[in-house]
Amino acid sequence: MMNSKIYGKLAVTNLKNNKKSYIPYILASAFSVMMYFIMDNLYRNRSLVEKGSPLAIMLSYAAAVILIFSIIFLFYINSFLIKRRKKELGIYNILGMGKGHLGKMLFLESVITTVASIIGGILAGILLSKLVYLILLKILHMGGKIEYRISLASTGMTTILFGAIFILIFLYNLLQMKLSNPIELLRGGNTGEREPKTKWIMTIIGILCLAGGYSIALITKEPMAALGKFFIAVILVIIGTYALFMAGSIAFLKMLRNKKSYYYKTRHFTAVSGMIYRMKQNAVGLANICILSTMVLVMVSMTVSLYGGLNDVIVTRFPYEAQITSSGINQKEEGQIEEIIKNMTKKNHTVTTSQIRFHVGRFTTVYNNNKTKQLDMMAAGDYTNSNAVDLVMIPLSDYNQTEGKNVKLKENEVLLYHRNHKRTHKKSDTEALKNKKVIQLNSISYKVVDELDRLAIAKADTTSFIDG
């Protein structure tokens, strides 16, 4: 029976002897831990991110995608590591160490690498998350009042999740060792590669997932709906990419091999045969490179575009330099506000070039096109429903004044202006409000006398999330 202390000594010795392999493995593991910790820590910073806000949703999606990618990536680099170690484990086995003893040694090695990776990753995350936090504040043009803090919940969650990943990796390595006999372990690094089988089911799954992911991205037009479907599309594309690299590439190469007119040529013969074996070995690595490259290109281009076009968005959504809104006031108080505006402009030597004043009633509604075909009141500011409509009412007198017209309406008659009428999206739901002769709000019906092509107080807003 072996002394229990010897397992620890062997584990440390093995890590030292294989440092050229283990140092990159620990660094890669620590990097994965760091990336997840930074995202999760930003998500849990309530002074920066409000719960349920678009930024919170995007950060939670980013953390989930990083976690999924980390699982695949860590299993991939571990497969190379355990393949290099098989010969060494075989020698230990022949010299008298049973597989139970080898399992204990592997367990201690896994504990050391896991602790080093998690602690190193979290410490690096703590150091770099402040930099990421400041960059995010700079991009969002937020002031320095927002407090930066390290979340203990993020530290705990990161430790638990990546601890579970490393436990699964250890169990996988243990299974690999249990299923191999001493001779196979000795020849582990030099075993000839068998020709990979054609996995048609995985290939079809890959095609369907990739097609589904890109279809969601192309078909979804409404921004609020896109936010919820974004995560599903990303997961489908990741699964589809891995499946097509691992199975689809081999299926395609075997189809080329079966085509004799193409395969039996000097250039194609060795190239196709070699690629079949190379894709078996390197499919996951190529898929990782593909996904990482795509993520970097998409995120950098999207961030630069949004940041560069920020001024254009502001000009489009806020066409006036100043806006004064008041509620629950009478006519006398309106006059007082008008006097304040005159005094302010005079004091600051400013000339008012364009001024529009009107009364407004704003409601958040939902258009039940498939049921009652009417506008139903809902909670103010609740835009989670894809059929949400921003309903704005102004008095006829204000319309005539701002437009310089003299239109007259009878009881329950309205003029209708569809704010987003220039938007191109599916011709259903809220789009069906156009060209309607009657608008029904709850139980009251309004006859549409005319549809307006323009309205000075509400220009067509192509940046709005919902119809209005």
C-alpha positions as CSV (number, residue, x, y, z in Angstrom):
1,M,0.0,0.0,0.0
2,M,1.4,3.3,-1.1
3,N,2.0,6.2,1.3
4,S,-0.6,8.9,0.8
5,K,2.1,11.6,0.7
6,I,3.7,10.2,-2.3
7,Y,0.6,11.1,-4.5
8,G,1.1,14.8,-3.7
9,K,4.9,14.6,-4.5
10,L,4.2,12.7,-7.8
11,A,1.5,15.3,-8.8
12,V,3.9,18.2,-8.2
13,T,6.8,16.5,-10.0
14,N,4.5,15.6,-13.0
15,L,3.4,19.2,-13.2
16,K,7.0,20.5,-13.1
17,N,8.1,17.9,-15.7
18,N,5.2,18.8,-18.0
19,K,5.3,22.6,-17.4
20,K,5.6,23.3,-21.1
21,S,2.1,21.8,-21.5
22,Y,0.5,22.7,-18.2
23,I,1.5,26.4,-18.1
24,P,-0.4,27.2,-21.4
25,Y,-3.3,25.1,-20.1
26,I,-3.5,27.0,-16.8
27,L,-3.1,30.4,-18.6
28,A,-5.9,29.5,-21.0
29,S,-8.1,28.3,-18.1
30,A,-7.4,31.4,-16.1
31,F,-8.2,33.6,-19.1
32,S,-11.6,31.9,-19.5
33,V,-12.3,32.4,-15.7
34,M,-11.3,36.1,-16.0
35,M,-13.6,36.8,-19.0
36,Y,-16.6,35.2,-17.2
37,F,-15.8,37.0,-13.9
38,I,-15.6,40.4,-15.6
39,M,-18.9,40.0,-17.4
40,D,-20.7,38.6,-14.4
41,N,-19.3,41.4,-12.1
42,L,-20.5,44.1,-14.5
43,Y,-23.9,42.5,-14.7
44,R,-24.2,42.5,-10.8
45,N,-23.2,46.1,-10.4
46,R,-26.6,47.6,-9.7
47,S,-25.2,51.2,-9.7
48,L,-24.2,50.7,-13.3
49,V,-26.9,48.3,-14.6
50,E,-30.5,48.4,-13.7
51,K,-32.2,45.0,-13.3
52,G,-34.1,44.1,-16.5
53,S,-32.5,46.9,-18.6
54,P,-31.2,46.1,-22.1
55,L,-27.6,46.5,-20.9
56,A,-28.3,44.0,-18.1
57,I,-29.8,41.5,-20.5
58,M,-26.9,41.8,-22.9
59,L,-24.3,41.4,-20.2
60,S,-26.1,38.3,-18.9
61,Y,-26.2,36.9,-22.4
62,A,-22.5,37.6,-22.9
63,A,-21.7,35.8,-19.6
64,A,-23.7,32.8,-20.7
65,V,-22.0,32.6,-24.1
66,I,-18.6,32.9,-22.5
67,L,-19.4,30.0,-20.1
68,I,-20.6,27.8,-23.0
69,F,-17.6,28.6,-25.1
70,S,-15.3,28.0,-22.1
71,I,-16.6,24.5,-21.6
72,I,-15.9,23.5,-25.2
73,F,-12.6,25.3,-25.3
74,L,-11.3,23.8,-22.0
75,F,-12.3,20.3,-23.0
76,Y,-10.6,20.8,-26.3
77,I,-7.2,21.8,-24.9
78,N,-7.5,19.2,-22.2
79,S,-7.8,16.5,-24.9
80,F,-4.3,17.4,-26.2
81,L,-2.9,17.5,-22.7
82,I,-4.2,14.0,-21.7
83,K,-3.0,12.6,-25.0
84,R,0.5,13.7,-24.3
85,R,0.3,12.2,-20.8
86,K,-0.9,8.8,-21.8
87,K,2.6,7.4,-22.3
88,E,3.7,8.6,-18.9
89,L,0.6,7.1,-17.2
90,G,1.3,3.8,-19.0
91,I,4.8,3.7,-17.6
92,Y,3.5,4.3,-14.1
93,N,0.9,1.5,-14.6
94,I,3.5,-1.0,-15.8
95,L,5.9,-0.1,-12.8
96,G,3.2,-1.2,-10.4
97,M,0.8,1.7,-9.9
98,G,-2.8,0.6,-10.2
99,K,-5.4,2.7,-12.0
100,G,-6.8,3.6,-8.6
101,H,-3.4,5.0,-7.6
102,L,-3.2,6.9,-11.0
103,G,-6.7,8.3,-10.4
104,K,-5.6,9.7,-7.0
105,M,-2.5,11.2,-8.6
106,L,-4.6,12.8,-11.4
107,F,-7.1,14.1,-8.8
108,L,-4.3,16.0,-7.0
109,E,-3.0,17.3,-10.3
110,S,-6.5,18.5,-11.2
111,V,-6.9,20.2,-7.8
112,I,-3.6,22.1,-8.2
113,T,-4.4,23.2,-11.8
114,T,-8.0,24.1,-10.8
115,V,-7.0,26.2,-7.8
116,A,-4.3,28.0,-9.8
117,S,-6.7,28.6,-12.8
118,I,-9.6,29.9,-10.7
119,I,-7.6,32.0,-8.3
120,G,-5.4,33.4,-11.1
121,G,-8.4,34.1,-13.3
122,I,-10.4,35.9,-10.5
123,L,-7.4,38.0,-9.5
124,A,-6.8,39.0,-13.1
125,G,-10.5,39.7,-13.4
126,I,-10.4,42.0,-10.4
127,L,-7.4,43.9,-11.8
128,L,-8.8,44.2,-15.3
129,S,-12.5,44.6,-14.6
130,K,-11.8,48.2,-13.4
131,L,-10.3,49.0,-16.8
132,V,-13.3,47.4,-18.6
133,Y,-15.7,49.3,-16.3
134,L,-14.0,52.6,-17.1
135,I,-14.1,51.9,-20.9
136,L,-17.8,51.1,-20.6
137,L,-18.4,54.3,-18.8
138,K,-16.5,56.2,-21.5
139,I,-18.5,54.6,-24.3
140,L,-21.8,55.2,-22.5
141,H,-20.8,58.8,-21.6
142,M,-21.6,58.1,-17.9
143,G,-20.1,60.3,-15.2
144,G,-17.7,59.0,-12.5
145,K,-20.4,59.0,-9.8
146,I,-21.2,55.4,-10.5
147,E,-19.6,53.3,-7.9
148,Y,-17.2,50.5,-8.9
149,R,-17.4,47.4,-6.7
150,I,-16.3,43.8,-6.7
151,S,-19.2,41.5,-6.3
152,L,-18.8,38.6,-3.8
153,A,-21.7,36.8,-5.6
154,S,-19.7,37.0,-8.9
155,T,-16.6,35.5,-7.2
156,G,-18.7,32.7,-5.7
157,M,-20.6,32.0,-8.9
158,T,-17.4,31.9,-11.0
159,T,-15.7,29.6,-8.5
160,I,-18.7,27.2,-8.5
161,L,-19.3,27.1,-12.3
162,F,-15.6,26.7,-13.2
163,G,-15.1,24.2,-10.3
164,A,-17.9,22.1,-11.9
165,I,-16.2,22.4,-15.3
166,F,-12.8,21.2,-14.0
167,I,-14.5,18.3,-12.1
168,L,-16.1,17.2,-15.4
169,I,-12.7,17.4,-17.1
170,F,-11.2,15.3,-14.4
171,L,-13.9,12.6,-14.7
172,Y,-13.4,12.6,-18.5
173,N,-9.6,12.0,-18.0
174,L,-10.4,9.3,-15.4
175,L,-12.7,7.6,-17.9
176,Q,-10.1,7.8,-20.6
177,M,-7.5,6.1,-18.3
178,K,-10.0,3.4,-17.1
179,L,-10.9,2.4,-20.6
180,S,-7.3,2.1,-21.8
181,N,-5.0,-0.9,-21.0
182,P,-1.3,-0.4,-20.2
183,I,-0.2,-1.0,-23.8
184,E,-2.7,1.5,-25.2
185,L,-1.5,4.1,-22.6
186,L,2.1,3.5,-23.6
187,R,1.3,4.0,-27.3
188,G,-1.3,6.8,-26.6
189,G,0.7,9.6,-28.2
190,N,1.8,7.5,-31.2
191,T,-1.4,5.6,-32.0
192,G,-2.3,5.8,-35.6
193,E,-5.4,7.7,-36.5
194,R,-8.4,5.8,-37.7
195,E,-10.5,7.2,-40.5
196,P,-13.3,9.2,-39.1
197,K,-16.8,8.0,-39.6
198,T,-19.4,10.0,-41.6
199,K,-21.8,11.4,-39.0
200,W,-24.8,12.4,-41.1
201,I,-27.1,13.1,-38.2
202,M,-24.6,15.6,-36.7
203,T,-24.2,17.2,-40.1
204,I,-27.9,17.6,-40.6
205,I,-28.2,19.1,-37.0
206,G,-25.4,21.5,-37.8
207,I,-27.1,22.7,-41.0
208,L,-30.4,23.1,-39.3
209,C,-28.9,25.0,-36.3
210,L,-26.9,27.3,-38.5
211,A,-29.8,27.9,-40.8
212,G,-32.1,28.5,-37.8
213,G,-29.7,30.9,-36.2
214,Y,-29.2,33.1,-39.3
215,S,-32.9,32.9,-40.1
216,I,-33.8,34.4,-36.7
217,A,-31.2,37.1,-37.3
218,L,-32.6,37.9,-40.7
219,I,-36.3,37.5,-40.1
220,T,-36.6,39.4,-36.8
221,K,-37.1,43.1,-37.5
222,E,-38.6,44.5,-34.3
223,P,-35.8,45.6,-31.9
224,M,-37.6,44.6,-28.8
225,A,-38.3,41.1,-30.2
226,A,-34.7,40.8,-31.4
227,L,-33.3,41.4,-27.9
228,G,-35.1,38.3,-26.6
229,K,-34.2,36.1,-29.6
230,F,-30.5,37.2,-29.8
231,F,-29.4,34.6,-27.3
232,I,-31.2,31.7,-29.0
233,A,-29.7,32.7,-32.4
234,V,-26.1,32.9,-30.9
235,I,-26.5,29.4,-29.3
236,L,-27.8,27.9,-32.6
237,V,-24.9,29.4,-34.6
238,I,-22.3,28.1,-32.1
239,I,-23.8,24.6,-32.1
240,G,-24.2,24.6,-35.9
241,T,-20.6,25.8,-36.4
242,Y,-19.1,23.1,-34.2
243,A,-21.3,20.4,-35.8
244,L,-20.4,21.4,-39.4
245,F,-16.7,21.6,-38.7
246,M,-16.7,18.2,-36.8
247,A,-19.0,16.3,-39.0
248,G,-20.1,18.3,-42.0
249,S,-16.5,18.9,-43.2
250,I,-15.7,15.2,-43.1
251,A,-19.0,14.3,-44.9
252,F,-18.2,16.9,-47.6
253,L,-14.6,15.6,-48.1
254,K,-15.9,12.0,-48.3
255,M,-18.4,13.1,-51.0
256,L,-15.5,14.5,-52.9
257,R,-13.6,11.2,-52.5
258,N,-16.5,9.2,-53.8
259,K,-16.6,11.4,-56.9
260,K,-13.9,9.5,-58.9
261,S,-13.6,12.2,-61.7
262,Y,-12.5,14.7,-59.0
263,Y,-10.7,12.5,-56.5
264,Y,-8.3,10.5,-58.8
265,K,-6.2,13.5,-59.9
266,T,-2.7,14.3,-58.7
267,R,-3.6,17.5,-56.9
268,H,-6.8,16.2,-55.3
269,F,-5.9,12.7,-54.3
270,T,-3.4,13.4,-51.4
271,A,-5.1,16.7,-50.5
272,V,-8.5,15.3,-49.9
273,S,-7.2,12.2,-48.0
274,G,-5.0,14.3,-45.8
275,M,-7.8,16.8,-45.1
276,I,-10.1,14.0,-43.8
277,Y,-7.6,13.1,-41.1
278,R,-6.7,16.7,-40.3
279,M,-10.3,17.7,-39.9
280,K,-10.8,14.9,-37.4
281,Q,-7.9,16.2,-35.3
282,N,-8.4,20.0,-35.8
283,A,-12.1,20.5,-36.3
284,V,-12.8,21.8,-32.8
285,G,-9.8,24.1,-33.0
286,L,-10.9,25.6,-36.3
287,A,-14.4,26.0,-35.0
288,N,-13.1,27.9,-32.0
289,I,-11.0,30.2,-34.2
290,C,-14.1,30.7,-36.5
291,I,-16.4,31.6,-33.6
292,L,-13.9,33.8,-31.8
293,S,-13.0,35.7,-35.1
294,T,-16.7,36.2,-35.8
295,M,-17.4,37.4,-32.3
296,V,-14.5,39.9,-32.4
297,L,-15.5,41.2,-35.9
298,V,-19.2,41.6,-35.0
299,M,-18.7,43.2,-31.6
300,V,-15.9,45.6,-32.7
301,S,-17.7,46.7,-35.8
302,M,-21.1,47.1,-34.0
303,T,-19.5,49.0,-31.1
304,V,-17.6,51.3,-33.4
305,S,-20.7,51.9,-35.6
306,L,-22.9,52.7,-32.6
307,Y,-20.4,54.9,-31.0
308,G,-19.6,56.7,-34.3
309,G,-23.2,57.2,-35.1
310,L,-24.3,58.4,-31.6
311,N,-24.5,62.1,-32.7
312,D,-26.7,61.2,-35.7
313,V,-29.1,59.2,-33.4
314,I,-29.3,62.2,-31.0
315,V,-30.1,64.6,-33.8
316,T,-32.7,62.2,-35.2
317,R,-34.5,61.4,-32.0
318,F,-34.1,64.9,-30.4
319,P,-34.5,67.4,-33.2
320,Y,-34.9,70.4,-30.8
321,E,-32.3,71.9,-28.6
322,A,-34.6,72.4,-25.7
323,Q,-37.9,70.8,-24.6
324,I,-40.0,71.9,-21.6
325,T,-42.7,69.5,-20.4
326,S,-45.2,70.3,-17.6
327,S,-48.2,68.4,-16.3
328,G,-51.2,69.3,-14.2
329,I,-51.0,73.1,-14.8
330,N,-53.7,75.7,-15.7
331,Q,-53.8,78.4,-18.3
332,K,-52.3,81.0,-16.0
333,E,-49.3,78.8,-15.2
334,E,-48.8,78.2,-18.9
335,G,-48.4,81.9,-19.3
336,Q,-45.9,82.1,-16.5
337,I,-43.8,79.4,-18.1
338,E,-43.9,81.3,-21.4
339,E,-42.7,84.4,-19.5
340,I,-39.8,82.4,-17.9
341,I,-38.7,81.2,-21.4
342,K,-38.6,84.7,-22.7
343,N,-36.6,86.0,-19.7
344,M,-34.1,83.0,-20.0
345,T,-33.5,83.5,-23.8
346,K,-33.1,87.3,-23.2
347,K,-30.7,86.8,-20.3
348,N,-28.5,84.3,-22.3
349,H,-28.7,86.5,-25.5
350,T,-30.4,83.7,-27.4
351,V,-32.8,84.0,-30.3
352,T,-35.7,81.5,-30.5
353,T,-35.8,80.3,-34.1
354,S,-38.5,77.7,-33.8
355,Q,-41.0,77.2,-31.1
356,I,-43.9,74.8,-31.0
357,R,-46.4,74.6,-28.1
358,F,-49.1,72.0,-27.8
359,H,-51.1,69.9,-25.3
360,V,-50.7,66.2,-25.3
361,G,-52.1,63.0,-23.8
362,R,-49.9,60.0,-24.1
363,F,-50.9,56.3,-23.6
364,T,-49.2,53.0,-23.9
365,T,-51.5,50.5,-25.6
366,V,-51.4,47.1,-27.3
367,Y,-53.1,46.4,-30.6
368,N,-55.0,43.1,-30.4
369,N,-55.1,42.4,-34.1
370,N,-55.9,38.7,-33.9
371,K,-58.6,39.0,-31.2
372,T,-60.7,42.1,-30.6
373,K,-58.9,44.3,-33.2
374,Q,-58.8,47.3,-30.8
375,L,-56.3,49.3,-28.8
376,D,-56.2,48.3,-25.2
377,M,-54.6,50.4,-22.4
378,M,-51.7,48.8,-20.6
379,A,-49.1,49.9,-18.0
380,A,-47.3,53.1,-18.8
381,G,-44.0,52.4,-20.4
382,D,-44.6,48.7,-20.8
383,Y,-43.1,47.9,-24.2
384,T,-42.5,44.2,-23.6
385,N,-45.4,43.2,-25.9
386,S,-44.4,43.0,-29.6
387,N,-47.8,44.7,-30.5
388,A,-47.2,47.7,-28.3
389,V,-48.3,51.0,-29.7
390,D,-47.4,54.5,-28.4
391,L,-50.7,56.4,-28.7
392,V,-50.5,60.2,-28.6
393,M,-53.5,62.5,-28.7
394,I,-53.5,66.3,-29.2
395,P,-56.4,68.8,-29.4
396,L,-57.6,69.8,-32.8
397,S,-57.0,73.5,-31.9
398,D,-53.3,72.8,-31.3
399,Y,-53.1,70.9,-34.6
400,N,-54.6,73.9,-36.5
401,Q,-52.3,76.3,-34.8
402,T,-49.0,74.4,-35.4
403,E,-50.0,73.4,-39.0
404,G,-51.6,76.7,-40.0
405,K,-54.9,75.1,-40.9
406,N,-58.6,75.4,-40.1
407,V,-59.8,71.8,-40.0
408,K,-63.1,71.0,-38.2
409,L,-64.1,67.6,-36.7
410,K,-67.3,66.3,-35.3
411,E,-67.7,64.3,-32.0
412,N,-65.5,61.1,-32.0
413,E,-63.8,62.0,-35.2
414,V,-60.0,62.1,-35.5
415,L,-57.1,62.8,-37.8
416,L,-54.6,59.9,-37.8
417,Y,-50.9,60.1,-38.2
418,H,-48.8,57.0,-38.2
419,R,-45.5,58.1,-36.8
420,N,-43.5,55.1,-38.2
421,H,-45.3,54.9,-41.5
422,K,-42.0,54.9,-43.4
423,R,-40.7,51.9,-41.6
424,T,-40.4,48.7,-43.5
425,H,-41.5,45.7,-41.4
426,K,-44.1,42.9,-41.5
427,K,-47.5,44.1,-42.6
428,S,-49.4,42.9,-39.6
429,D,-50.1,43.7,-36.0
430,T,-49.5,47.5,-35.5
431,E,-49.0,48.1,-39.3
432,A,-52.6,47.1,-39.7
433,L,-53.6,50.4,-38.0
434,K,-52.7,52.2,-41.2
435,N,-55.6,52.8,-43.6
436,K,-58.2,51.9,-40.9
437,K,-61.4,53.8,-41.0
438,V,-62.2,53.3,-37.3
439,I,-59.8,53.3,-34.3
440,Q,-61.2,51.6,-31.3
441,L,-59.7,52.5,-27.9
442,N,-61.0,50.2,-25.2
443,S,-64.8,50.5,-25.7
444,I,-64.8,53.9,-27.6
445,S,-64.7,54.0,-31.4
446,Y,-63.2,57.0,-33.3
447,K,-63.9,57.6,-37.0
448,V,-60.8,58.4,-39.0
449,V,-61.6,61.4,-41.2
450,D,-58.2,61.6,-42.8
451,E,-54.7,60.1,-42.6
452,L,-51.9,62.7,-42.5
453,D,-48.7,62.4,-44.4
454,R,-46.8,64.8,-42.2
455,L,-47.1,66.3,-38.7
456,A,-44.8,69.1,-37.5
457,I,-44.8,68.0,-33.9
458,A,-44.0,64.3,-34.7
459,K,-41.8,63.7,-37.7
460,A,-41.5,60.1,-39.0
461,D,-39.2,58.5,-36.4
462,T,-37.3,55.5,-37.9
463,T,-35.3,55.0,-34.7
464,S,-38.3,54.3,-32.5
465,F,-38.6,50.8,-31.0
466,I,-42.4,50.7,-31.3
467,D,-45.1,52.1,-33.6
468,G,-46.8,55.3,-32.6
